[in-house]
Amino acid sequence: MFINEWWLAWLVAPVVGTLIIGTLVIGAFIAFSASIVRHS
């Protein structure tokens, strides 16, 4: 069965982007929280 690469790209790109952004946000939040705990 033929699958169009463009459809696959459109489906995968948003998911990958969300995961990357989510990882960056969580990482930044953890680093921010850790810095506050250390300074307090």
N, C-alpha and C positions, 0 to 999 in steps of 0.2 A: 504494500500500500504506500502510495506516494504522499509524503508530508512536505508541505511548502516550508522552506527554511524561514521565510519572512514571518509566517504565523508563529513558528517556534520562537523566533527572536522576540516578537511582540509579547508572547506569553511569558518567556523567561526573564527578559530584561527588567520588568517592574518588580518581580519577585526578588531577583538578585539585588537590585537597587535598594529595595526596602530592607533586606537583610543587612546590607553594608551600612546603610544609614543608621539602622537600629543598633548595630554593633558599635558604631562610632559614638552614638548618643549614650548608650549604656556605659561604654568605656569612659567617656568624659564625665558622666555622672558619678561613677565609682571613684575616679581620680579626684573629682571635686569634693566628694564626701570625705575621702581619705585625708585630703589636705586640711579640711575643716577640723576633723577629729584630731589631727596631729597638732594643730595650732591652738586648739582649745585646751 
